[in-house]
Amino acid sequence: MRTSIAVAFATAVTLLPGVAGAVDLGPLRGAQGFGVTPVTTWQGGYFGLTAGYGQMSSDATGVFAEPISRHLRDTVIENEMRVSTFIQPVVRDSKEAVYGAFAGYNFQFSEAVLGIELDFARGEHRVSGSDTLGRSRQLSNGFLGNAVASGTFDLALDNVVTLRARAGYTIGDFLPFITGGVALAQYERTRRTDLVYSETNHQTLPNRGPFAWSETSPSSGTTIGLAGGAGIDVALTENIFLRGEWQYAFFPDAGGSEVSLSTLRGAAGVKF
């Protein structure tokens, strides 16, 4: 019995080099072994073009307060009736197509990817609103105060530029990521304010007014805010990738109003 086992073991040892030569297992290196998808290399620079759809919202609650309070400063009718707070326009959202370009650089640490990106988006967003309100109130000086305020507001935002840091984690050919940074945009605003007011019905003094006042105030410039978002890059080849992304930008002061811009967009890029 022992002789038979020894003969079988010797035969297996003799055949083993032949079997190993016939079956080439190949090298098992990193993520390529055991059926795991290889990690795509994102290290380096890249650029591309974008196209999408953006929605702008504006809070113009106090846009008429400044001109009215300036005109009625140090008056009883403003101090007691607060005419500058009468009108608060409701502004509807703007929805527009946008297009642009981007460029950036990635630093890769195993599966983690950190980077910085600059992008430009063009597509004029325009919102508008109006309001009118009149009130009367007995004033402390013995007069009845009467005031009617009205106003129209128009705001356009264009040429949005963001500079954002990126952080992602590569999963095979996919790179989901988040971003955060600063945003710049150009704006043009037109504001018209109309006011009619008077002080009447005093027992011993003549009526004051009515007085009519109007001001049209155009304004333009650059506003700065914050930007952030999330998306995913998909490598098609070693150098070409596609992207889907949501980006949000908030501007605290664009011509006297707060503005937020939310954009969904797709992109195609080249990395090198």
C-alpha positions as CSV (number, residue, x, y, z in Angstrom):
1,M,0.0,0.0,0.0
2,R,2.7,2.4,1.0
3,T,4.6,1.6,-2.2
4,S,1.5,2.5,-4.4
5,I,1.1,5.9,-2.7
6,A,4.7,6.7,-3.2
7,V,4.5,5.8,-6.9
8,A,1.4,8.0,-7.4
9,F,3.0,11.0,-5.6
10,A,6.1,10.7,-7.7
11,T,4.0,10.6,-10.9
12,A,2.1,13.8,-9.9
13,V,5.3,15.6,-9.1
14,T,6.6,14.6,-12.5
15,L,3.5,15.8,-14.4
16,L,3.1,19.2,-12.4
17,P,5.5,21.3,-14.5
18,G,3.7,20.2,-17.7
19,V,0.3,21.2,-16.3
20,A,1.5,24.5,-15.1
21,G,2.9,25.2,-18.5
22,A,-0.3,24.3,-20.2
23,V,-2.5,26.6,-18.0
24,D,-1.1,30.2,-18.0
25,L,-2.8,32.0,-15.1
26,G,-1.2,35.3,-16.0
27,P,-0.3,38.1,-13.6
28,L,-2.8,39.2,-10.9
29,R,-2.1,42.9,-10.4
30,G,-4.1,45.3,-8.3
31,A,-7.7,45.8,-9.2
32,Q,-7.4,43.6,-12.4
33,G,-7.4,40.3,-10.5
34,F,-10.4,38.2,-9.4
35,G,-12.8,39.8,-12.0
36,V,-12.6,43.4,-10.6
37,T,-12.9,46.1,-13.2
38,P,-9.6,48.0,-13.6
39,V,-9.5,51.6,-12.3
40,T,-9.5,54.3,-15.0
41,T,-6.7,56.9,-14.8
42,W,-8.1,60.4,-14.5
43,Q,-4.8,62.1,-13.6
44,G,-4.0,65.2,-15.7
45,G,-5.6,68.0,-17.5
46,Y,-8.9,68.0,-19.5
47,F,-11.3,70.3,-21.3
48,G,-14.7,70.1,-22.9
49,L,-18.0,71.6,-24.0
50,T,-21.4,71.7,-22.1
51,A,-25.1,72.2,-23.0
52,G,-28.1,72.1,-20.7
53,Y,-31.0,73.8,-19.2
54,G,-31.0,76.3,-16.3
55,Q,-33.6,77.8,-14.0
56,M,-33.1,81.2,-12.3
57,S,-35.1,82.3,-9.2
58,S,-34.9,85.8,-7.7
59,D,-36.0,87.2,-4.4
60,A,-36.7,90.9,-5.0
61,T,-38.5,91.5,-1.7
62,G,-36.7,94.7,-0.8
63,V,-35.8,96.0,-4.2
64,F,-38.1,99.1,-3.9
65,A,-37.4,99.9,-0.3
66,E,-34.2,101.9,-0.9
67,P,-35.5,104.4,-3.4
68,I,-38.7,105.1,-1.5
69,S,-37.0,105.4,1.9
70,R,-34.4,107.7,0.3
71,H,-37.1,110.0,-1.1
72,L,-39.2,110.1,2.1
73,R,-36.4,110.1,4.5
74,D,-37.1,112.0,7.8
75,T,-40.8,112.4,7.0
76,V,-43.7,111.6,9.3
77,I,-45.4,109.6,6.5
78,E,-42.4,107.3,6.1
79,N,-41.6,107.0,9.8
80,E,-45.2,106.1,10.8
81,M,-46.6,104.4,7.7
82,R,-43.4,102.7,6.5
83,V,-44.3,103.4,2.8
84,S,-40.9,101.9,1.7
85,T,-42.2,98.4,2.7
86,F,-45.5,98.6,0.8
87,I,-44.6,96.9,-2.4
88,Q,-42.9,93.4,-2.6
89,P,-42.9,92.1,-6.2
90,V,-43.5,88.4,-6.9
91,V,-40.9,87.3,-9.5
92,R,-41.5,84.3,-11.6
93,D,-38.6,81.9,-12.4
94,S,-36.8,82.0,-15.7
95,K,-36.0,78.8,-17.6
96,E,-33.5,79.0,-20.4
97,A,-31.1,76.8,-22.5
98,V,-27.4,77.3,-21.6
99,Y,-24.2,76.3,-23.2
100,G,-20.5,76.7,-22.4
101,A,-17.1,75.2,-21.9
102,F,-14.9,73.9,-19.0
103,A,-11.3,73.0,-18.3
104,G,-9.6,71.5,-15.3
105,Y,-6.9,69.4,-13.8
106,N,-7.2,66.1,-11.7
107,F,-4.9,64.7,-9.1
108,Q,-5.4,61.0,-8.6
109,F,-4.5,59.0,-5.4
110,S,-5.4,55.4,-6.1
111,E,-9.3,55.5,-6.5
112,A,-9.6,59.0,-5.0
113,V,-9.6,62.0,-7.4
114,L,-9.1,65.6,-6.4
115,G,-9.0,68.5,-8.8
116,I,-9.9,72.1,-9.7
117,E,-12.1,73.2,-12.6
118,L,-13.0,76.5,-14.3
119,D,-16.2,76.7,-16.4
120,F,-18.1,79.3,-18.4
121,A,-21.8,79.2,-19.2
122,R,-23.8,81.5,-21.5
123,G,-27.5,81.8,-21.7
124,E,-29.5,84.9,-20.7
125,H,-31.9,84.4,-17.8
126,R,-34.4,87.2,-17.4
127,V,-37.0,87.7,-14.7
128,S,-39.5,90.5,-13.9
129,G,-42.1,91.5,-11.4
130,S,-44.4,94.3,-10.3
131,D,-46.5,95.4,-7.4
132,T,-48.9,98.2,-6.3
133,L,-50.3,99.1,-2.9
134,G,-52.1,102.1,-1.4
135,R,-52.9,102.8,2.3
136,S,-54.1,105.6,4.6
137,R,-53.4,106.1,8.3
138,Q,-54.0,108.8,10.9
139,L,-50.6,110.4,11.7
140,S,-49.3,111.9,14.9
141,N,-49.2,115.4,13.4
142,G,-53.0,115.5,13.0
143,F,-53.0,114.7,9.2
144,L,-54.4,111.7,7.5
145,G,-51.6,110.2,5.6
146,N,-52.3,108.7,2.1
147,A,-49.8,106.9,0.0
148,V,-49.8,104.7,-3.2
149,A,-46.6,103.0,-4.2
150,S,-46.0,101.0,-7.4
151,G,-43.0,99.5,-9.1
152,T,-41.7,97.3,-11.9
153,F,-38.5,95.2,-11.8
154,D,-36.5,93.5,-14.6
155,L,-33.3,91.5,-14.1
156,A,-31.1,89.7,-16.6
157,L,-28.2,87.4,-15.7
158,D,-25.6,86.1,-18.2
159,N,-22.0,84.9,-18.6
160,V,-21.7,82.8,-15.5
161,V,-18.2,81.7,-14.5
162,T,-17.3,79.3,-11.7
163,L,-14.1,78.2,-10.1
164,R,-14.6,75.0,-8.1
165,A,-12.7,72.3,-6.3
166,R,-13.7,68.7,-7.2
167,A,-13.6,65.5,-5.2
168,G,-14.5,62.1,-6.7
169,Y,-14.0,58.4,-6.4
170,T,-13.4,56.3,-9.5
171,I,-15.4,53.1,-10.0
172,G,-14.1,51.4,-13.1
173,D,-14.9,53.8,-16.0
174,F,-17.2,55.9,-13.8
175,L,-16.1,59.0,-11.7
176,P,-18.9,60.3,-9.5
177,F,-17.9,63.7,-8.0
178,I,-19.0,66.7,-6.0
179,T,-17.9,70.3,-6.4
180,G,-17.7,73.6,-4.5
181,G,-16.3,77.1,-5.1
182,V,-17.1,80.6,-6.2
183,A,-19.2,82.0,-9.0
184,L,-19.2,85.3,-11.0
185,A,-22.0,86.6,-13.3
186,Q,-22.9,89.7,-15.2
187,Y,-26.3,91.3,-14.6
188,E,-28.4,94.1,-15.9
189,R,-31.3,95.5,-13.9
190,T,-34.0,98.1,-14.5
191,R,-36.2,99.3,-11.7
192,R,-39.0,101.9,-12.0
193,T,-40.6,103.2,-8.8
194,D,-43.7,105.5,-8.7
195,L,-45.2,107.2,-5.6
196,V,-48.2,109.4,-4.9
197,Y,-48.7,110.7,-1.4
198,S,-50.4,113.4,0.6
199,E,-51.4,114.6,4.1
200,T,-55.1,115.7,4.3
201,N,-58.0,116.5,6.6
202,H,-56.1,118.5,9.3
203,Q,-58.6,120.5,11.4
204,T,-56.6,123.8,11.2
205,L,-53.9,123.4,8.5
206,P,-54.3,123.1,4.7
207,N,-53.8,119.8,3.0
208,R,-50.3,118.9,1.9
209,G,-50.1,117.4,-1.6
210,P,-50.8,115.3,-3.4
211,F,-47.2,114.8,-4.4
212,A,-46.1,112.6,-7.3
213,W,-42.6,111.1,-7.6
214,S,-41.1,108.7,-10.0
215,E,-37.6,107.2,-10.5
216,T,-36.2,104.8,-13.2
217,S,-32.9,103.3,-12.1
218,P,-30.9,101.1,-14.5
219,S,-28.0,99.2,-13.1
220,S,-25.4,96.7,-14.4
221,G,-22.3,95.1,-13.2
222,T,-20.7,91.8,-11.9
223,T,-22.0,89.9,-9.0
224,I,-20.1,87.3,-6.9
225,G,-21.5,84.3,-5.2
226,L,-21.1,80.6,-4.3
227,A,-21.3,77.5,-6.5
228,G,-21.6,73.8,-5.9
229,G,-22.9,70.6,-7.4
230,A,-22.5,67.0,-8.2
231,G,-22.1,64.8,-11.3
232,I,-20.5,61.8,-12.9
233,D,-17.9,61.4,-15.6
234,V,-17.9,58.3,-17.8
235,A,-14.7,57.3,-19.7
236,L,-15.5,56.2,-23.3
237,T,-11.8,55.7,-24.2
238,E,-8.5,56.5,-22.6
239,N,-8.9,60.2,-23.6
240,I,-12.6,60.9,-24.2
241,F,-15.3,61.1,-21.6
242,L,-18.9,62.1,-21.2
243,R,-20.5,64.0,-18.2
244,G,-23.8,64.5,-16.6
245,E,-23.9,67.3,-13.9
246,W,-26.1,69.4,-11.7
247,Q,-24.8,72.8,-10.7
248,Y,-26.2,75.4,-8.3
249,A,-25.0,79.0,-7.9
250,F,-26.2,81.6,-5.4
251,F,-25.7,85.4,-5.7
252,P,-26.6,87.4,-2.6
253,D,-26.8,90.7,-4.4
254,A,-27.5,91.2,-8.1
255,G,-28.9,94.6,-8.6
256,G,-30.5,94.6,-5.1
257,S,-32.0,91.1,-5.2
258,E,-30.9,87.6,-4.3
259,V,-30.5,85.2,-7.2
260,S,-30.1,81.5,-7.4
261,L,-29.4,79.5,-10.6
262,S,-29.8,75.8,-10.9
263,T,-28.5,74.0,-14.0
264,L,-28.7,70.5,-15.4
265,R,-26.3,69.9,-18.2
266,G,-24.4,67.3,-20.2
267,A,-20.9,67.6,-21.5
268,A,-18.2,65.9,-23.6
269,G,-14.6,66.2,-22.8
270,V,-11.0,65.3,-23.7
271,K,-8.4,64.4,-21.1
272,F,-4.7,64.3,-21.7
